[in-house]
């Protein structure tokens, strides 16, 4: 209960009032008692002085025993309270009582030292000192107190001739004092009750806004930031509520901005083409985007069960956390291969606000295509060099032979010059094809596009290649749908493609083979098909058949005068006309080539 500030406030308020009331009550009781005691002393002294002034026997006679009856008469006439008793004690050695206002006549003549109501030491001290002596005694078994006054009467020469001894019962005074204590206690209790009530109300007014702020702060901690505290005053509590509301608005604004930036970052990381992995120093994968998960063959729900080094120990130990930590090189890049794909792995440390390394981030850039293009470039350069080197070597060797004297023999010279001419034509074809490919690559070819009738085009091509097919006793079938329509294209370019495909079919189809040239319409596109029953293409070579200088059988292709660029050029021309070229082949069965072009 006392953990609450409300009860602590009430307790402190209660204790302050309680201590204050106790101190005040003790002070008042003490002052009240001292006042009454002093008042009683003054009253008793006044009684004694009145008695002395009223009685000549006491004041003028030095022998009280001789005038004791007169003194007794004077004492009886003195007006005193019922609670006061006066004793007239002579100065004899036994200090006997010669007069008293007490109704008990037996005490007259009795020694004052033997009377219980008189304190003998006060009498003795008064006789010795000649000065008044005061004292107190308990009566009624300690239930009350009585005040004693021993007042010496002096002779003219200053000696004590007797003592007036007076007692006063203080019971009424102490009863009044006790009643005052009860009243003060009741007042204290009432004041404390009022204090608790007022303290409760004040504490509630203070703690309720604080409790409200606490509850709404707790809701904010759980993620609910739509919290507003009611401002009920302009004091410190009201200022606290106002600042809480301001803090809520600023926090909502800040979190919205943070979430916006986080959303941007998450979107960028999620949809970026590179794989991103964040790893803590203990090897736990903190984050991995979809590209990285796909690369690692890990599902998102499995991230908390796998360790980074366990995965890359199998895939590439070159970028494991243990190796990077041991080498101490937290920045760098490695080219690695995972599942036939090549990646450039860039890694860097994760630095916290204290500039300590808290982990590592790795970005995997897929460079498989670039690597493939680089390999193709190298292979292309090698192929061009080889294709040009062969005719140059042949030309040089034949030329040197002629220069060494073979030119004198006309038949040999003509034969050698024929070979040189053939090799020059071959180099010219290679250069021409390369220049055409370069123009196609850089889109510098100027196309003369116009309407071309498919039927007329294919019949014209058929007439051009018919003689070549007849030389090998090959049969060519021409199957063209009626009213097939026209295309918008560059006639020379399309004719070059179709001729290249048919020429290849004639080259690689044995004697007495069959070649079919067909054309049909499908979905507003014309499909020109060239089908043969030649040697076909192995399955593993089909995916590379359109690469430059790629040949399935290099020696045989070169013997037939091919440059290895024809199909590459054909593919470029068809794609420039928004078309598509497809090859299906089975080794030793035949090949089918489909040229698909949009109709006019």
C-alpha positions in Angstrom: 0.0 0.0 0.0 2.8 2.4 1.0 4.4 1.9 -2.4 1.9 4.4 -3.8 2.9 8.1 -3.7 -0.7 8.9 -2.6 -0.3 7.0 0.7 3.2 8.2 1.2 1.9 11.8 0.8 -1.0 11.1 3.3 1.5 9.4 5.8 3.9 12.4 5.6 1.0 14.9 6.0 -0.4 12.8 8.9 3.0 12.6 10.7 3.6 16.3 10.3 0.3 17.2 11.8 0.6 14.5 14.5 4.0 15.7 15.6 3.0 19.3 15.6 -0.1 18.6 17.6 1.8 16.4 20.1 4.4 19.2 20.6 1.7 21.8 21.0 -0.2 19.7 23.4 2.9 18.9 25.5 3.8 22.6 25.5 0.2 23.7 26.5 -0.1 21.1 29.2 3.2 22.0 30.6 2.5 25.7 30.6 -1.0 25.1 32.0 0.5 23.1 34.9 3.2 25.6 35.6 0.7 28.4 35.5 -1.6 26.7 38.1 1.2 25.7 40.3 2.6 29.2 40.3 -0.9 30.6 40.9 -1.3 28.2 43.8 2.0 29.3 45.3 1.0 33.0 45.0 -2.3 32.3 46.6 -0.8 30.4 49.5 1.8 33.2 50.1 -1.1 35.7 50.0 -2.9 33.7 52.6 0.1 33.7 54.8 0.7 37.4 54.5 -2.9 38.1 55.2 -2.7 36.0 58.3 0.4 37.8 59.5 -1.1 41.2 58.8 -4.4 40.3 60.4 -3.0 38.7 63.5 -0.9 41.0 65.9 -0.2 38.0 68.0 1.7 36.3 65.1 3.5 39.4 63.9 4.3 41.1 67.2 4.6 38.4 69.8 7.8 36.5 69.9 6.4 33.8 72.2 3.6 32.1 70.2 3.0 29.4 72.7 1.8 32.0 75.2 -0.8 33.4 72.8 -1.6 30.2 70.9 -5.3 30.5 71.7 -5.4 34.0 70.2 -3.5 32.8 67.2 -5.9 29.9 66.8 -8.8 32.4 66.8 -7.1 34.5 64.2 -6.4 31.4 62.0 -10.1 30.3 62.2 -11.1 33.8 61.1 -8.9 33.6 58.0 -10.9 32.9 54.8 -9.3 29.9 53.0 -10.4 27.2 50.6 -11.6 23.9 51.9 -8.6 22.3 50.2 -6.1 24.5 52.2 -4.8 23.7 55.7 -2.7 26.1 57.7 -0.5 25.0 60.6 1.1 27.5 63.0 4.3 25.8 64.3 6.4 27.3 67.1 10.2 27.4 67.1 10.7 24.8 69.9 12.9 21.9 69.4 10.0 19.6 68.8 8.3 22.2 66.5 4.8 21.6 67.9 1.6 22.8 66.2 0.0 25.5 68.3 -2.8 26.4 65.9 -4.5 25.2 62.7 -7.7 25.8 60.7 -8.1 22.0 60.5 -11.3 20.6 62.1 -9.2 17.9 63.7 -8.5 19.3 67.3 -6.1 16.5 68.1 -3.3 17.9 65.9 -2.9 21.0 68.3 0.1 20.5 70.5 1.3 17.6 68.3 4.8 17.6 66.9 4.9 18.7 63.3 7.6 16.1 62.7 5.1 13.4 63.5 2.3 14.6 61.2 1.9 12.8 57.9 0.5 15.8 56.1 3.7 17.9 56.8 7.1 17.5 55.3 9.5 17.9 58.1 12.5 18.7 55.9 10.7 21.8 54.7 10.3 23.0 58.3 13.9 22.3 59.1 15.2 24.0 55.9 13.0 27.0 56.6 14.2 27.3 60.2 17.8 27.1 59.1 17.7 29.4 56.1 15.0 31.8 57.3 13.4 31.6 53.8 10.3 30.1 52.5 10.5 26.5 51.3 8.1 24.7 48.8 7.4 21.1 48.2 4.9 18.6 46.8 3.5 15.3 48.0 1.3 12.6 46.5 -2.2 12.0 48.0 -4.9 9.4 47.5 -2.3 6.7 46.6 -0.7 8.9 43.9 -3.9 9.9 42.2 -3.3 13.5 43.0 -0.7 15.9 44.5 -0.6 18.5 47.2 1.5 21.6 47.5 3.4 22.5 50.7 4.7 25.9 51.8 6.9 26.5 54.9 6.9 30.2 55.5 9.2 31.4 58.4 8.2 34.4 60.5 11.2 36.4 61.7 11.8 38.5 64.9 13.1 42.0 64.7 16.6 40.7 65.0 16.1 38.4 62.1 15.8 35.1 63.9 13.0 32.6 63.2 10.2 32.8 65.9 7.9 30.3 64.1 6.7 28.9 60.9 3.4 29.1 59.1 3.0 25.8 57.3 0.4 25.6 54.6 -0.8 22.7 52.4 -3.1 23.0 49.4 -4.8 20.0 47.7 -4.2 20.2 43.9 -6.7 17.5 42.9 -9.1 20.0 41.2 -6.2 21.5 39.3 -5.0 18.2 38.1 -8.5 17.1 37.2 -8.9 20.2 35.2 -5.5 19.4 33.6 -6.6 15.9 32.7 -9.8 17.2 31.2 -7.7 19.6 29.2 -5.5 16.7 28.0 -8.6 14.8 26.9 -9.9 17.8 25.0 -6.5 18.3 23.4 -6.3 14.6 22.5 -9.8 14.7 21.0 -8.9 17.8 19.1 -5.7 16.1 17.9 -7.6 13.1 16.7 -10.1 15.2 15.0 -7.4 17.3 13.4 -5.6 14.1 12.2 -8.9 12.7 10.8 -9.4 16.0 8.9 -5.7 15.9 7.9 -6.1 12.4 6.5 -9.2 13.4 4.5 -7.7 16.6 3.2 -4.5 14.8 2.5 -6.3 12.1 0.6 -8.2 14.7 -1.5 -5.0 16.6 -2.2 -3.0 13.5 -2.9 -5.7 12.2 -5.2 -5.7 15.5 -7.1 -1.9 15.1 -7.5 -1.7 11.4 -8.1 -4.7 10.9 -10.5 -3.0 12.9 -13.3 0.2 11.1 -12.6 -1.6 7.7 -12.7 -3.3 8.8 -15.9 0.1 9.7 -17.4 1.5 6.4 -16.2 -1.3 4.3 -17.7 -1.1 6.0 -21.0 2.7 5.8 -21.0 2.2 2.0 -20.5 -0.1 1.9 -23.5 2.4 3.8 -25.5 5.1 1.3 -24.5 2.8 -1.4 -26.0 2.7 0.5 -29.3 -0.5 2.6 -28.9 0.6 6.2 -29.5 -2.9 7.7 -29.8 -2.8 8.8 -26.1 -3.8 12.3 -24.9 -3.8 13.4 -21.2 -6.4 15.9 -20.1 -4.9 19.1 -18.8 -6.9 20.3 -15.8 -4.7 23.0 -14.3 -1.8 25.4 -15.1 0.4 24.1 -12.2 3.3 21.6 -12.5 0.9 18.7 -12.9 -0.8 20.5 -15.8 2.6 21.3 -17.3 3.5 17.6 -17.0 0.3 16.7 -18.9 1.0 19.3 -21.6 4.5 18.1 -22.1 3.3 14.5 -22.2 0.8 15.4 -25.0 3.6 17.3 -26.8 5.9 14.3 -26.4 3.2 12.0 -27.8 2.8 14.1 -30.9 6.6 14.4 -31.4 7.0 10.7 -30.8 4.3 9.8 -33.3 5.8 12.2 -35.9 9.3 10.8 -35.3 8.1 7.2 -35.4 6.1 7.9 -38.6 9.3 9.3 -40.2 11.4 6.4 -38.9 8.8 3.9 -40.2 8.7 5.7 -43.5 12.5 5.6 -43.9 12.5 1.9 -42.7 9.8 1.1 -45.2 11.9 2.7 -47.9 15.0 0.9 -46.9 13.1 -2.5 -46.6 11.6 -1.9 -50.0 14.9 -1.1 -51.5 16.7 -4.1 -49.8 13.8 -6.5 -50.6 13.5 -5.6 -54.3 17.2 -4.9 -55.1 18.8 -7.2 -57.6 21.7 -8.1 -55.2 21.5 -10.4 -52.2 22.1 -8.8 -48.8 22.9 -10.6 -45.6 23.6 -9.1 -42.1 25.4 -11.3 -39.6 26.1 -10.7 -35.9 29.4 -11.5 -34.3 28.1 -14.8 -32.9 27.2 -16.0 -36.4 23.4 -15.3 -36.2 21.8 -14.2 -39.5 20.1 -10.9 -38.5 18.6 -10.1 -41.9 18.6 -11.6 -45.4 16.6 -10.3 -48.4 14.6 -12.6 -50.7 17.5 -12.7 -53.3 19.9 -13.9 -50.6 17.4 -16.4 -49.2 17.0 -17.8 -52.7 20.7 -17.9 -53.3 21.3 -19.8 -50.0 18.2 -22.1 -50.5 16.9 -21.0 -47.1 13.3 -20.3 -46.2 12.5 -17.1 -44.1 11.2 -19.2 -41.2 14.4 -21.2 -41.1 16.7 -18.1 -40.5 16.7 -18.5 -36.7 17.8 -22.1 -37.0 20.8 -21.8 -39.3 24.2 -20.3 -38.8 26.0 -18.2 -41.3 29.3 -20.1 -41.2 27.5 -23.5 -41.4 26.0 -22.4 -44.8 29.2 -20.8 -46.2 31.5 -23.6 -45.0 29.8 -25.7 -47.7 29.5 -23.0 -50.3 32.5 -20.8 -49.9 34.9 -20.8 -47.0 36.5 -17.7 -48.3 33.9 -15.4 -46.8 33.1 -17.2 -43.5 32.9 -15.1 -40.3 35.7 -17.2 -38.7 38.0 -16.6 -41.6 37.4 -12.9 -41.8 37.7 -12.5 -38.0 41.0 -14.5 -38.0 42.4 -12.4 -40.9 41.2 -9.2 -39.4 40.2 -7.8 -42.8 36.6 -6.6 -42.3 36.4 -4.9 -45.7 36.9 -6.5 -49.1 35.4 -8.5 -51.9 35.6 -12.1 -53.1 34.4 -13.7 -56.3 32.7 -16.9 -55.4 30.7 -19.5 -57.3 27.4 -20.9 -55.8 25.3 -23.5 -57.7 26.9 -22.6 -61.1 26.3 -18.9 -60.5 29.2 -16.4 -60.0 28.9 -13.7 -57.4 31.0 -10.8 -56.4 30.7 -10.7 -52.6 31.4 -7.3 -51.1 31.6 -7.3 -47.2 32.0 -4.6 -44.6 31.7 -4.4 -40.8 28.5 -3.3 -38.9 29.6 -0.4 -36.7 27.5 0.5 -33.6 27.2 4.0 -31.9 30.3 3.3 -29.8 32.3 2.5 -33.0 32.6 -1.1 -32.1 32.2 -3.9 -34.7 28.8 -5.6 -34.0 28.7 -7.9 -37.1 29.2 -8.0 -40.8 27.1 -7.2 -43.9 27.7 -9.0 -47.2 26.3 -7.9 -50.6 26.2 -10.6 -53.3 26.2 -9.2 -56.8 25.3 -11.8 -59.5 27.9 -11.4 -62.2 27.2 -14.7 -63.9 26.0 -12.9 -67.1 28.9 -10.5 -67.1 31.3 -13.4 -66.6 29.6 -15.3 -69.4 29.8 -12.2 -71.6 33.5 -11.8 -70.7 34.1 -15.4 -71.6 32.2 -15.0 -74.9 34.2 -11.9 -75.7 37.5 -13.7 -75.1 36.2 -16.6 -77.1 35.0 -14.2 -79.9 38.4 -12.5 -80.0 40.1 -15.9 -80.2 37.7 -17.1 -82.9 38.2 -14.0 -85.0 41.9 -14.3 -84.6 41.8 -17.9 -85.6 39.4 -17.4 -88.5 41.6 -14.6 -89.9 44.9 -16.3 -89.1 44.1 -19.4 -91.2 43.6 -17.6 -94.6 46.4 -15.1 -93.9 48.8 -18.1 -93.1 47.6 -19.8 -96.3 48.0 -16.7 -98.4 51.5 -16.0 -97.0 52.7 -19.5 -97.4 51.5 -19.7 -101.1 52.9 -16.3 -101.8 56.3 -17.2 -100.4 56.2 -20.4 -102.5 55.5 -18.4 -105.6 58.3 -15.9 -104.7 60.7 -18.8 -104.3 60.3 -19.8 -108.0 57.0 -21.6 -108.3 55.8 -18.6 -110.3 57.8 -19.9 -113.2 55.4 -22.9 -113.5 52.2 -21.5 -114.9 50.0 -24.3 -113.8 51.3 -24.2 -110.2 51.1 -20.4 -110.2 47.5 -20.4 -111.4 46.6 -23.0 -108.8 48.3 -21.1 -106.0 46.7 -17.8 -107.1 43.3 -19.5 -107.1 43.8 -20.6 -103.5 45.0 -17.0 -102.6 41.9 -15.6 -104.3 39.6 -18.0 -102.4 41.2 -17.2 -99.1 40.9 -13.5 -99.8 37.2 -14.0 -100.5 36.9 -15.9 -97.3 38.5 -13.1 -95.3 36.2 -10.6 -97.1 33.1 -12.6 -96.1 34.3 -12.7 -92.5 35.0 -8.9 -92.5 31.7 -8.2 -94.2 29.8 -10.3 -91.7 31.6 -8.7 -88.8 30.7 -5.3 -90.1 27.1 -6.2 -90.5 27.0 -7.6 -86.9 28.6 -4.4 -85.7 26.0 -2.3 -87.5 23.2 -4.5 -86.0 24.7 -4.3 -82.5 24.8 -0.5 -82.6 21.5 -0.2 -84.5 23.2 1.6 -87.4 21.7 -0.5 -90.1 19.2 1.4 -92.3 16.3 -0.8 -93.1 14.3 -0.2 -96.3 11.0 -1.6 -94.9 8.1 -2.1 -97.3 5.2 -4.5 -97.9 6.5 -7.9 -99.0 4.2 -10.7 -100.2 5.2 -13.9 -98.4 4.2 -16.2 -101.3 6.3 -14.3 -103.8 9.3 -14.0 -101.5 9.4 -17.7 -100.7 8.9 -18.7 -104.4 11.8 -16.3 -105.4 14.1 -17.8 -102.8 13.1 -21.3 -103.9 14.2 -20.6 -107.4 17.6 -19.3 -106.2 18.4 -22.4 -104.1 16.8 -25.0 -106.3 19.9 -25.6 -108.4 22.1 -26.1 -105.2 19.7 -28.7 -103.9 19.5 -30.5 -107.2 23.3 -30.8 -107.2 23.0 -33.0 -104.1 19.9 -34.7 -105.4 17.9 -33.2 -102.6 14.1 -32.8 -102.7 12.6 -29.4 -101.7 8.9 -29.2 -100.9 7.2 -25.8 -100.9 4.0 -25.7 -98.7 2.5 -22.2 -98.5 -1.0 -21.4 -97.3 -3.2 -19.6 -99.7 -3.7 -15.9 -99.2 -1.1 -15.9 -96.5 -0.7 -12.1 -96.7 2.2 -9.7 -96.5 4.7 -8.4 -94.0 6.4 -5.0 -93.5 10.1 -5.7 -93.7 13.4 -5.1 -95.4 13.3 -7.5 -98.3 17.1 -8.0 -98.6 17.4 -8.6 -94.8 14.6 -11.1 -94.6 15.8 -12.8 -97.8 19.3 -13.1 -96.3 17.9 -14.8 -93.2 15.8 -17.3 -95.1 18.5 -18.0 -97.6 21.0 -18.6 -94.8 18.7 -21.1 -93.1 17.9 -23.0 -96.3 21.6 -22.9 -97.3 22.5 -24.5 -94.0 19.8 -27.1 -94.4 21.2 -28.0 -97.9 24.8 -28.0 -96.5 24.1 -30.3 -93.6 21.6 -32.6 -95.2 23.2 -35.6 -97.0 22.6 -36.3 -100.7 19.1 -37.5 -101.6 17.7 -35.7 -98.4 14.5 -33.9 -98.0 14.0 -30.3 -97.2 10.6 -28.6 -96.6 9.8 -24.9 -96.8 6.4 -24.1 -95.3 4.5 -20.9 -94.3 1.3 -20.5 -92.3 -0.5 -17.9 -90.3 -1.1 -18.1 -86.5 -2.4 -15.3 -84.3 -1.7 -12.5 -86.8 1.8 -13.8 -87.3 3.4 -15.7 -90.2 5.5 -18.7 -89.3 8.1 -19.7 -92.0 9.4 -23.2 -91.3 12.5 -24.8 -92.8 12.7 -28.5 -92.0 15.3 -31.0 -93.1 16.4 -34.6 -92.3 20.1 -33.8 -92.1 22.7 -34.5 -89.5 20.9 -32.5 -86.8 22.4 -30.7 -83.9 23.4 -32.3 -80.5 21.2 -31.3 -77.6 24.1 -29.7 -75.7 24.9 -27.4 -78.6 21.4 -26.0 -79.3 21.6 -23.3 -76.6 24.8 -21.9 -78.1 23.9 -22.2 -81.8 23.3 -18.4 -82.1 26.7 -17.5 -80.6 29.2 -15.8 -82.9 31.8 -18.2 -84.5 30.2 -21.1 -82.7 30.2 -24.3 -84.8 29.0 -27.7 -83.9 31.5 -29.4 -86.2 34.2 -26.7 -86.7 36.3 -28.6 -89.3 33.4 -29.5 -91.5 31.8 -26.1 -91.2 35.0 -24.4 -92.3 35.4 -26.8 -95.2 31.9 -25.8 -96.4 32.9 -22.1 -96.3 30.9 -21.0 -93.3 32.1 -18.2 -91.1 30.1 -19.1 -88.0 28.3 -15.8 -88.0 25.3 -16.5 -90.2 22.9 -17.6 -87.5 24.0 -14.7 -85.3 23.3 -12.2 -88.1 19.9 -14.0 -88.8 18.8 -13.7 -85.2 19.7 -10.0 -85.1 17.8 -9.2 -88.3 14.7 -11.1 -87.2 14.7 -9.4 -83.8 15.1 -6.0 -85.5 11.8 -6.8 -87.3 10.1 -7.6 -84.0 10.2 -11.3 -84.9 11.6 -14.5 -83.4 13.6 -17.4 -84.6 13.5 -20.9 -83.0 15.5 -24.0 -83.7 14.5 -27.5 -82.7 16.8 -30.4 -83.7 17.7 -34.0 -82.9 21.1 -35.4 -83.7 21.1 -37.6 -86.8 17.3 -37.1 -87.3 17.0 -33.5 -88.6 16.5 -29.9 -87.8 13.5 -27.5 -87.8 13.9 -23.7 -87.9 10.8 -21.5 -87.4 11.0 -17.8 -88.4 8.1 -15.9 -86.8 7.2 -12.4 -88.1 4.2 -10.1 -87.5 1.8 -9.8 -90.5 1.1 -6.5 -92.1 
